[in-house]
Amino acid sequence: IEISITLCSLLVYLHTILKNHTAHACEGHTLIIECPSRTSVAVLSAFYGRRVPNQHLSDYQHTVFSPSQKVLSECQDQRSCHIPVFSPVFGQDPCPLTTKYLLVSYKCRPGIRGQLPYSNVKGGI
């Protein structure tokens, strides 16, 4: 029974680190990314803006910022991160009347910077 519990835990762990994850938060909230222990965030992409039309935008236009640098600096190689979703965090706001959101795609990869998975060995991966 103990072997099947360990195998099941390993399968859940592998599923978590092999799949792509998406996190999102609306303006005025905080985006939270958390990976399981002994893993770290690998940012795949980030979008801040609005892709759906509203009264301040004509159909199919959207506001797009480049949040990648902020998301990378806060989250890359960390086990978890919290990013406040406010326009000033990402720079000059060309559409201040439009509510925006932050959308981040990421993976949880084995190991945390300076640590090998499942060991206490210090050093880079």
N, C-alpha and C positions, 0 to 999 in steps of 0.2 A: 504494500500500500504506500509506503514511504517513497519508493521509486516512482510510482505513478504520480504522486503529488509533486515531486521534484520535476518530473518530465512535463507535467501540466504547467507548472510555474515557468519553466524554460520556454515552452511554446508561447505562452502569453507574453513573456519578455521579448522573444524574437519577433512576434507579431507587432508589438509596440515599436520596436526600433527599426523594423524594415519598412513600415508603411509611411506615407507622407501624411502630415497633419496640417490642419488649417486652424488658425485662431483669428478671431475678429472682435473688434470693439467699436462702438459708436463714439462720436465726438463727445467729450465730457466724461468718459469712462476710462478705465485702465485696461489695456491689453495684458493678459497674463499668459505666459508660456511656461509649462513645466514638463520636464522629462523625468523618467524614472531614475532612481539612484544608479550611479555608475554609468550614466549616459550624459551627453551634452547636446545642446541645440546646434543644428546646422541649418542656417537660414537658406531657403531656396528662392523665395521671392517676397516682395513686399509692395503693397499698394495703399496709398492714402489719397482719398478723394471721394468722388461719387460717380457711379456709372449709370445711375438711373436718372431720368429727367425729373425736374421739379419746376416750380413756377419761375425760378430765377435762371433757368437754363433752357435753351431750345431743345427740341427732341434730339436724343442720341448724342448730345454733347456731354462732356464730363470734365470735372476738375481733376487733375492728376498732379500729385507732388512726387518727389523722389525720396521716399522714406528709407531707402535701403541703407544708407550710411548710418542713420540713427539706430535702426533695428540691428544692424550688424554690430555696432559698437556696444549696444546694450545686451544683446542676446547671444551672439556667436560664441561658441565654446563654453557657455555657461549652462548650468543645470536648469536654471529658471531665470525669468526676467519679467519685469513689470514696466510697461511703457504708458505714460499718460497720453491720452488721445486728445490733443489740443493743437490747433493750427500753429501757435508759436514754437512748438516742439520741432516742427518740420520746415519752418521758414516763412517767408512772405506769403500771405494768403491772397491769391488773385480773385477769389470769390467768397468774401466774408459772409454773405447771406445764405450760403449753401451749407447745409449740414453734411459732414463727411464721416467716413469710417476708415479704420485701419484693418487691412487684411494681410496676414502673414502665412506663408506656406513654409513648412520646416520639417526636418527629420530629427529624430533622437538617435544619435550615433553612439556606439559603444565607447566608453572611456570619457573622462573629463580631462581637460588640458592638464598635462603633468602627471596623469595617472593612467595606468593600464587597467582595462576592465578586469574585475575579479582579482585584484592584487593590491598590495600596498607599495609596489615598486614606484619610486619617484623617477621622473624623466619624461621626455616628450613622447608622443605617439607618432 
